[in-house]
Amino acid sequence: MTLLRHIPFLKAVFWHSISAFGGPQGHYGLMLKTFVHKRRDVTTQELMQFNAFCQMLPGASSTQTLSLIGYKRGGIPLALLTLLIWILPACTLMGAFSFLLDYLNDENIWLRVFRFVPPMAIGFVLFSAVNMFKAIPKNTITWVIVAAASAITYAFFKTPWVFPALIVAGGVSTNFSSKRFPQREVPPKKVKWGNLVIFLSLFMGAGIFSELARKQEWQNRGAFNLFENFYRFGSLVFGGGDVLMPLMYEQYVARPSTERIAQKNPNVLKMNQPDFLTGYGVVRIIPGPVFSIGSFAGGTLLKDRGNGMHFIGCVLGAVSIFLPSILLVLFFFPVWHNIQKYAVVYRSLEGINAAVVGIMCGAMVYLLHDVFLPEIGHTLVFIEMMAAFAGTFLLLQFSKLPTPFIPIICLLAGALL
């Protein structure tokens, strides 16, 4: 019966999973529309706090944020169900692409159909930035933080440490005055260490078994190596998919082609460059988390070992890359939730939320520059993309059109125009 009352929420998560284009920056706008304005599962301030908290952790930040919404509503069981429903469509699609890789002949058709997805995603970012800006206090220090975070995000958008660094700096900036939020007595809380113990045990165990499988040439060593590689990526990557992709490229394309690795470890997991770049492109144009590239890469890395291992690679890739994210967020969030009651942290939230708004604004400007600048010389294309960007924002801000219809409209426009 407890699960039944959460079915409407899980249904909303599913619709979110098949309509959330544009990576983390686009996902937050859709979360704001669905889980704040429409369903009221969380407030704008709570979503901003979840977002800020997850930006300070390694792993898939939008996945962690959505899991926290489920955690708030129904504890760990609902958080895990939320995670599963969120990642399943994207991971299924990416795994299927790894099987169909040799049959995808005409990529121009795909590019045409999905050509309005990037400006649509920027429309989601603008919607998110505008509405989150309304929720922060307006004073001198928050204005300065928003402006500085916007400029720094734009200048260093692809630097992995910029987001957590800005959030920490924002939190420190609003702690110089203690007048508004004086410290009160806070009772100590017991910390539950279970999830962190599981996380660290898996991290060390995966490394040990991966090395044993390599040295002793176990029959299915590829599966052990793959789990260790992807679990490590999910544990250590700050900055989301833009940081994950170069690490994967170095691990599976560049490194195996070196003479040293070819001689020392000829059975290392490897992928050719065209396959990797195809996966990199496809994951950008489907809804859901960018980390679903794990399903594609896992299957592709093991496809030479037969269809059975190919399928296992898809599953292992998805599970191992998302597992650290959920273990870390479910351990650290209760700790974070408790320490928020200290005045020093409560004062920090004002600056943290302002930094989040600045990051959104900077990301939007960077993406506008990145997507629209190459099209300035093509007047008709530029106008079409501006229409997709502005139309998305206006529909989100002023209409009651169900959010999943916006990506459908953009996909149809790409196919027909």
QUIKAJO-V421778 format. One record per helix or strand of 3 or more residues. SS is the DSSP state (helix for helix, strand for strand). FROM is the first residue (numbers start at 0). TO is the last residue. If there is no record, write none. Layout:
SS_FROM_TO, SS_FROM_TO
This chain:
helix_3_16, helix_22_37, helix_43_54, helix_60_102, helix_106_112, helix_116_134, helix_139_154, helix_161_172, helix_193_215, helix_220_235, helix_240_256, helix_258_263, helix_272_283, helix_289_304, helix_306_338, helix_342_374, helix_378_397, helix_403_415
